């Protein structure tokens, strides 16, 4: 039995997925592992490509797009590794990154989940962690992210400093999140009410509610070519993001939900009811 199960959810990202798998071959983890791809009914022949060119990868086809959280849960239930890595299909793994995360979880039983430093194709770090989402925290994180994206000097220096520091945030990004299976099960797995977005913050909150910690590991690094799946369906992705936003506040900050709803309605971005 493999010690580690790597779960990759795919939806119309065949070329990025194959590049991701290639990086896992090129920088093969020393930890014994299996790779599961959950293909959410891609129309770009992802499943065919996997059968023909990646026989060592286990393919699971739910037959429709069941969303990111439900697909990951399907992979977790269908596997048995002591550790589970949730990995986006549009990522590239760098040497030693996965083993470093495994080592961190083995080092401390109080750490339930760990995430690496994430950079884009140009090597720019992204804020892939943070404090528990709330109106004030969201505002600060979005401001810092936007200033960083625009190349503002102090914002770049702050992001660089934050992403070079080992620490215990409230959450790490689901683009690359390693979790101990027993803890994931104890937390109830990912909340499937989140179709896309927000499930990682919610999942880490459930892990912390068990008395566990979440660790950011700057010594491990991956590349995230973010947004490729979103680019194929921008309107659907935007609606999914807004619905996840509302679901998160309904669950964690119900008193703020009416204000968020009003804010989205005024901006014209409130998802239609029943969608």
Secondary structure, 3 states (H helix, E strand, C coil): CCCEEEEEEECCCHHHHHHHHHHHHHCCCCCCEEEEEEECCCCCCHHHHHHHHCCCCEEEECCCCCCHHHHHHHHHHCCCCCEEEEEECCEEECCCHHHHHHHHHHHCCCEEEEEEEEECCCCCECCCEECCCCHHHHHHHHHHHHHHHCCCHHHHHHHHHHCCCCECCCEECCCEEEEEHHHHHHCCCCCCCCCCCCHHHHHHHHHHHCCCEEEEEEEEEEEECCCHHHHHCHHHHHHHHHHHHHHHHHHHCHHHHHHHHHHHHHHCCCCCCCC
